[in-house]
C-alpha cells in the first residue's frame, strides 16, 4: 500500500522499437542444421529476446509437413518447425511474442498465412513527401543532391523497417506512390531500389514498384504508351529484363491507371484488361505480378459508388493469371464506415485483393486515436453471399472459395521518419493490426488489441516491473483492460462524431480532416463535394441508392440487394448510404432520424471525453513520454469531435428545421465561424 502511494515514473520510451521492445534476455541454445541469412536472423532474434528458461534448448527444424502451408510454421514447447527458412523466422517471432504476452505454448500450434502476399503500399513520392502521410517524410526517398546516395543510416533504418514488418508477417513493400512518377523506372532510381531490396530480402520482404502507365512515352522516348503498340510492349519487356537483372526476386508492379487523372489504357481507347495484360506479359517470364487498382470513377458517371463495379465486372475472366485486381474495402474511398465493395466475390474468374488504408486519411490523421482492426474485421467478415451463406470477403479473397493463382492483401502504410514511425503512439497498433490480419484474416480485434498492448506497453525493465508488481494483476486491471476497451470502441466513436448512420465523405476540402458538409466551391467536381454524398435538403438526407435511385443495391447479391433496398431491413449503420429519408423518419428505437443523428454526434463526443478520463487514469502505468503525447492528442481529438458535432448538427439543422433534443449539449460554435475557419491539422 505504501509503495502504491509513492509517485514514480517508468523508464522513458521514444516508441522507436514499437511492439518489439526487447527485454533483457536469458541465455538460450539454438539448434538448427541449416544456415542462411534468414536463419541467422531467426537465431539472433532468439538470443536477443529469449524469456524462457535459462539455457533452454530450442530446435529450429526445416522439415516438410503437409499441414504447414507456404511460409507457415508449427510451434511446440521445444521449438519451431517450417517448410521454409522464412517460416522459421515467422515462427520465431511468434514464439517470442507468446513469451512476451505470457501466453505459454502448451500444445502444438500450427499457423498458416491467409494470404500469400501481405503487402504495404507506401504512397511515398520521390522527393521524400508522402501522400496522406502524417508521420514525417519518406524512409526510402529524399530530396536534394545526395538523394540517390545510399548511406549507412539509410540501410540501418531499412533494416529496422524490415525487422518490424517481418515480425508480423508482412512480405512485400511497394516503395513509391500509386500516383507514380516515371522516374522510378530510370536506371538511377532502380539502383536505389536494388539497395533497398538487398536490405529487405533476408527478412522475406519482396520489393514492388508503382509505375506510371505513360512511362514509355515520358522516359522511353516513344510517341505513345498504347498497350497494343508493339514498341510499347517491347519497352516494358526490356524494362522488366533490366529490373530482374538487378533484383531477381522483384515482386511486380502496382498500377493506378485511368483513375483520378493518371494516364492509362483508356487514353488510347483500350480497356483495363488490355493495359494490365500487357504489363503482366512483360513480367510473366520472371514470376512477377501486376496489382491493377479498381479505384476508378469519372465525373460524368451517375453514382460514384457504382463505377468500379460497372467498369470491371464486364472484364471478369479477361485478365491474365498474374494480374490481381486491387479493390479498396468500400465502394467509395476509405470512409469511416462503408459497406464492402460489391466487387468482392462478384469477380469469380479474376484474382481480387483487398486494399485497406492504414494511414488515417479519413480518420483523424495521427491526431485521433482510432484503432482500425474493428473496421477491418467488420469488412473481412462481411458476407457477400456470392457462393451462398458464409461467402465472407475474407473467404472470397484468400482462395477458400475461388481458386486464385495468387492471393494478396495490401495496406497503405502509415509510417515515416518520425522517431516512433507513426506519430501517434496508437497509430502503431494499426500497422500491427494490418500485419496480423493479413496473416490470419479470422483474428478478432480483441485479440489483436490485447497482444499489441502487452507487447507495446508492458513494463520491460526489471526496475519498472518491480514498481508495478506490487500487486500481481494490477497492470492488467488498471491498464490493459480499460485501454483495450478504449481501443475497441474508438472506431465507432469516430463514426459517431464524424459521420454516423451511413453518412460519408462530408469532409472539408481535400485535406480530409475536419467537417465540411457545406463544402462545394463552384470550380470543384460535384462528386468531390460533400453535398453530392449527403444530399441534404428540406425533404431529408441521404443518398438514394435503392432501385428507385441510383440502383447501386443491385450490385449486391441477394439477399443483400433486397435487404439494402428495403428501408425496413437496411442495417441502420448503412441507412443514409442507401436511402434518402425524411428528417421525421422513424428509427427502430422510435426516435426521428433527426433526433437519432443528434444523439449519435453527442455519443461520439461523450466517448472521446470518456477516453480522456480512461487515459488520465492510467498515468502511473505508462512512461511519461508516451503518456503526455497521447493525453495531448486526446485533447485535440475532443476539441475536434465537438467541432464535428456542432458543424454537422448546425448545418443539417438548416434543412431539418427541427430543434436539437433537450438532453443534447448545446453547440459551442457558430456555424458561420466554422465555415470561415475550417479546422486544420496542427
Ligand atoms: O483516397 C484518395 C486519396 C488520394 C489517393 C487516392 C488513391 C494516392 O485522397 O490521395 O491517391 O485515394 O487511392 O489513389
Boltz pocket constraint, residues with backbone or C-beta under 6 A from the ligand:
constraints:
  - pocket:
      binder: B
      contacts: [[A, 123], [A, 131], [A, 132], [A, 178], [A, 179], [A, 256], [A, 260], [A, 295], [A, 333], [A, 334], [A, 361], [A, 510]]
      max_distance: 6.0
